[in-house]
Amino acid sequence: MTIIHMFQEFSQAMTKPTHENMGALLRGAILANGARTVTACIRAAAPWTTRHFSVYENLLRRAKLKNLTMARTLFSLIMELIPKDQVVNLVVDDTVVRRYGPYVMGLGVHRDPLRSSFMRNGISLGHKWVVLAVAIRLPYLKCAVALPIMSELSVGANIANRSKVYMKRKHRTPCELALLLTYIVVRWAPERRFYLIGDNIYASHKMADMLNAKSKCESLRTVSLVSRMQFDAGLYGPPGQYSGKGPRKRVKGDKLPSPGDVAAMEDACWDAAEVEWYGSTRRNVLLLSGEGLWYKCGTKATLVRWVVVRAPDGKRRDECFFTTDMTLTSKEIVETYINRWSIEVTFEETKGHLGMETMRNRSETAILRSVPILLSLYSLIVVWYSSCVSEHERRVGDAPWYKKTAVTFSDMLEAARENILTEAIFEPDRLKPGVFFLAPYPIRCVYKLIAEKAGAA
């Protein structure tokens, strides 16, 4: 099955002409080098473009697309790669797509993590996207990979003064957008268990109150939150039995020591363990865990389990994580949270290999569709490679100065390009008559296909 045949699964979300035009742009987005503007995609997909260029230029702005239907189809393809008895790891994070221009809709000034450090905060002009992805482990990959499913634009109150056009969208915080996306995805698979993994931005009392076994939202009771915790978090004991006196029952008991206070005690009971760390490495650490009701004024008290991770040699700073699933052990909490880093890799590879920051659309509809489509294209390439490509060791593309030991996304993208170029080079009768412009295509893929064809002959 080719990647274009797999794209047939999304035909229910659009009309037949739109599906054909989107297929041409899909080929161009995979084959193009550098910027992923519409003109660059048209140039790369020249053999498949049968209509006037203005049709493709206006596709994202005018076409009728069912975004939820496309996301649900992609989610069903991803769930086929995960065993039914395994818990699904959902990873949520936000990324800044740098954009400039006085007529670009919805520009804002956001904190850029790539330009920030512990000492200073760097800012960038652009769009902030909250992305929900599924983190899975494939046998031919070294680390877990995050496959984006849905993404939503976060429009804040700090719209750039340079922008002359505004988006009339309701402002929602990243936590509210994350809850909304999680609620939609969980309803597609009510029989599965989920872990929502996020960094300290999503470690809020509202998220913990909604994502636990006793959530007031019945659909979210199958989701547990795994995130970071502050060392000075307010933890309390159980409220005890109601005496019948007073206006209402107590929601919390006596104040408990915070994770930082417990870690600073000389008689703290640390457990030595070997956990899976970043980069798919194993590391010996010291673990200290506890339980308590996480509470602050104005919110509900949520029972959480926290764990402090300390390096035995003292060369790394202590880290604290927590979860609302009380059945997880300390080691499982740490190893579950480590999967969060996979979405950072996805953002980097999508910007580097698929040109997520190189688009030049300006209208509101095109902006709201372009980034989610490119993120979904990343997931589609990984799903297609996992389902239809064999001999993964042969696909590892290394260089004389760099030896790779596992498949990466660049190898998957090269396999997808070879798959599409096979149709353009060896089956020309099925395509648009005329001269095929091979200049925008990856020359390495073209040479490799011609050599394989000559060897077979």
N, C-alpha and C positions, 0 to 999 in steps of 0.2 A: 504494500500500500504506500502510495506517495503522500507527501504532506498536503498536496492539493486535494487528494481524495479524502483525507481526514478532515479537510476544511468543509467537505460536503455536510458534515454533521451540523454545521451552523446555518444551513439553508432555511430552517424554519424561522430564523430571526430576521429575515430580510426577503425582499422580492427577488425573483429570478434575475432580472437585469442588474440589480444591485449586487447580487452574489457573484455574477460574472465579472463585474467591474472591480469588486473587492478582491476577487481572486487574482486579477492582474496586478493590483497594488500590493497584494501579499507576496507575489513572486518578486516584484521590484524591491520591496523592503528587505527581503532575504538576500537578493543578489547585489544590491547597491553597496558601494563602498563610501564611507564618509557620511555626509549629511543624508538624512532621510526626509528630505523635502518631497513634495508630490512630483515635481519635475524630475528629480533624481530617480524616483521610483519608476516613472514613466519611461525614462531613458534606459534603465536597466531591464525593464520588462517590455522592450520594443516588439519582440515577436508576438506577444500576446495582447497588445493594445490594438483593438479594432475600432475604437471610436475616437471622436475628437478629443483633444487634450483637455478642453474645458469640462467635459463630463467627469474626468478623474479629479480635476481641480476642485469641483464643487461636490464631490462625493461625500466627504465628511461633513460638509455644511448643510446639505439638502436631503441626503438619503434618509429613509425611514428605517431605523435600526432598533430592534428590541434588545436593549442592553442586558436586562435581567435574563432573558432567554439565552443570550450568548454566554453569560456568566454561568448559568446553570448547566449548559451543555459542556463547557470547559470543566466545571466541577465534577460532573459525572465521568468524564474521561480521566481525570486525575484520581478519582476514588477507585477506579479499576486497578490502579497500581498499589493500593493499600489493602492488606488483608482485612477481612471483615471483623476479626476479633481483636484488632489493634486499635489503640486510641489515636485519634487524628490530632496532630499538632498544628494549630493555627497560629501564625505569626503575624503580628500587626506592627507597623512602623510607619513613619512619615519621611518623605524625602522632598527636597527642594529642587525643582526643575528651573534652572536659571533662564529667564526670558527678559527681553528688553524691547522697548518701543512705545511710543506715545499712544498707539491705537490697539494695543494688545489688551484683551478683556481680562479683568480680574487680577491685575498685577498687584503684588504686595511685597512688603519688606519682611523677610523671615530670617530666623536664625539658621545659618548654614553650618551643619556639623563638620563639613570638610574644611571650613575656615575657622573653626572654633577649637578651643583647648580648655583645660581646667582653669587657666588664668584669664582668658578673655573670650568674648563671644563675637564671632564674625557674622555679618549679615550679608544677604544677597537679595537682589530684586528678581522676582519670578513667581512661580506657582508652587504651593505646598500641597502635596498629595498624601492622603492617608490610604495605605495599601494593606489589604488583607491577603495573605498567602497561605498555602499549605506546605509545610516542611516535611519532606519525605527523604528516605535513604534508599538509594539505588545501589545494587551490588557492584557496578562498575565505576562508581564515583567514590572519591576519597572522603568527602564530607557530605552532610545533608544539603539538599537543594530546596530553595523556597520557590514555589510556583504561584505567582500572583493570580488571584481569582477576580477580585473586585477592587476598585480604587475610587476614591471620592475626593473632589477638590475642596480644600479648606480655605474659605474666604474669610479673612479676619477683618477687624476694624481698621487696621493700619494699611489701607489701600495707598499705593504710592501716589504722591502728588503729581508725578510726571504723567500718570495715566489719565487720558481724557475720556475714557469709557469705563463704566462700572458694571459689575454683575449684580443683579437684583436677586441675591440668594440669601437665605436665612443663615445667620452665623451660628455655627456649631463648633464646639471644642473638639480636639482630636479624640478625647475619650468618648464623647457623644457619637462621633462618626464611627469609631471602632465598635461601639455597642450596636449601632444600627447595622453595620455590615455583618457583624457576628450573628445578629438575630436573623438576618435574611439567609445566611449560609446554613445555619443550624437547622432551619425549618426544611431544608432540602434533604437532610439525612437525619430524621428524628430518632432512628434506632442506634446511632453511633454516639460514642463518647468523644469529647473534645477537650483539649487544653489550649487556652488562649495565652500566648507568650508575648510579652511586651517589655520594653525598658521602663525606666523610672517615670517617664511621662504618663504611662498608663497604669501606674501604681497608685490609683486613687481609691478613696473609700467608696465612691459610687460604683466603680468597676467591681470591687470586691463584694459589695452588697448585691449586685446583680448576677455575678458569675459564681454561684455556689449551689450546693444541693438544696438549699432552702430559699432559693430566690423567689421573689414575688411574681416573676415572669416564668410561667411553667415551661416554655420552650427553652429557656436558658439554664434549666436545672441540670442539664447534661454537660454543661461547660464549666470548667474550673480555671481560675486565673493563676498564672505563674509569672512573677515579676520580681523586681528589686524592691528592697525595703530600706528606709532610712534607719540609721543606727539609733536614733533617738525617738523611734516610733512609740506612740502611746498605747501600751498594752495593759489589759485589765483582766482580773479573774472573773469567774462566773458570778452572776448577781445574787445567787442564793434564793431561798424561798421567801415569797411575799408574806409579810406579817399581817397584812390587812389594814395597816395604818399608813396614812399618807395619800396624796392625790393619785399616784400611779405606781406601777411596779418599776423597780430599778432595772436598767438595761445593762449595767456593768457592776462589777464588784470592786474589790480593792485594787489599787495601782500595783502593777507588776514591774519589775526591772526591765528596762529597754534592752534590746539585743546588744547595744554597745556597752551598757553597764554589766551585763552578764559576761560578755567577752573580756572585760577588764578585771574580773574577779580572779584572784589567785587560785582559788579552789574550783575553777570552772572545769567541767568534765568534757575534755576534748576527745574525739574519736578519730583515729587515723584511718584513712580510706584512700583507695586509688580510684579516681573518677576520670571519665572522658572529658578532655578539655578542648579548647579551641584548636582548630587545625587537625582534628581527629587524632590528637595525641593523648597519652595517658599521663596523669600527674598525681603524685602523692600529696595529699592535703590533710588538714585537720578540720573536722566538722564539729560544730556546736549548734544544737537545735533546741527549740522550745515551742510552746503553744500559748495562745492568749487571745482575748477579744480585742480586735483592732478598732479603736473608737476615737472620734473627735466630736466636739460639740456640733449639733445640727445633723448628724448622720447616725445610722444604725451601727450597732456593734456586730462585727463579723468575726467568727472564729477562724484563725489562720495558724498555720505552722510555719515557723521561720527557721532559717539555718544560716550560720555565719561560717564562711570559708576562709581559712588562714593557711598561708604557705609555711611549711616547717622551717625554712631557712630565713623567713622574715624579709625577703627581698620584694615581695609584692604586698600591696595594701589589702586589708581585709575587705571582703565583700559579703553582702547580706541579701538573701533571697527569701521569698515567701510564696505560699500557695494556699488556696482555699479548699484543696482536696486533702483531707486529713489522713487519707490512706497512703499517701506518698511518703517514702523514707527520705532521709536527708540526702543520700546519694542520688536518688531519683529526682529530687527537686533540682539539684545542681545540673545533672545531665540533661534534664528537660529544658532548662533555661539556656543551655549552651546552644541549642538549635536556633535560637533567635538570631545569631550572627549570620545565618544563611541568607536572610533577607537583605542584609547589607551587601553581600556578594552579588545578589540579584540586581540591586540598584546599580552597582558599579559596572556589571557586565552589560546591562541594558543600555546604560549611557555610553559605554565604550564600543560595544559591538553592534547595537541596534540604533544608535544615534538618537536617544530619547530627548536630548537637549538641543537638537539641530533643526527641529521643525519650525516653520515660519508662518503658521496659521494665526489668525487674529480674532475671528468671530467666536462667539460664546459656544455655539454648538460644536464647531470643529475642535476647539480647545478641550471641551469636555469628553471628546471621543478619541482624540489622537493618542494621548498618553495611555489610557486604559487599553487601547487596541495594541500598542507596542508591548505593553507589559503582558497582555494575553498571548501575543506572538511568541514571547520568550517561553511561556508555559507550553504552548502548542508544539514548539520545536523539541522541547525536552520530552514531552509525552510521545510524540511521533518517534523520536530516536529510541526511546525505551521499548516501544511496541513493535517497531518495524525494522530495526537495524540490528544485525548480529556481528560477531567478530569484533567486539569492542577494543580488544588489544591492538588490532591492526589500525584502528582509527586514531590512536594517540599520535598527534602531530608534534614532534619535538624538533629541535634545531641542534646544530653542532655545539652551540654554546649553552644549551639548556635541554636537559633530559627530563621529560615528564613521565610520571609513573602511573597516572590515572587520566581518564577522560575528563575534559573540561568543556565548558559551553562553546568555546571556539571550535572544538572538534565537532560538536553536534551541529553548529552552524555550517561548517564546511561540508558535512554530510548532507544537510538539507540543500545546499547550493548544488552539489553534485547531482542530487536527485532531480532538481529542476532543470539543470543544464542537460541532463540526459534527454529530456523531452525536446529541448531546443536544438541539440546537435544531431541526434540520431533518429528523430521522428519529425522532420521538418514538414511533412505533408499535412500534419494535423494542425499546423499553426498558420499564422498570417503569411501569405506569400510575399516574397521580397528578400532583401538582403538582411542578414542578421548582424547586428552591431555587437561584436564581442568585446569591444573596448571597456564598457563598464563592468564586465564580468570578472570574477577573480581568475586571473590567468593560471594560477596554480591548479585550480579545479579543472579548467579546460584542458591543460596539458595532461593531467592525470587521467581524465576520461578518454582522451584520444589515445594515450599510451595503452590503456586497458583494452580499448577497442582494437587496436592494432595487434596486441598480443593474442587476443581471442581469435583473430582472423588467421 
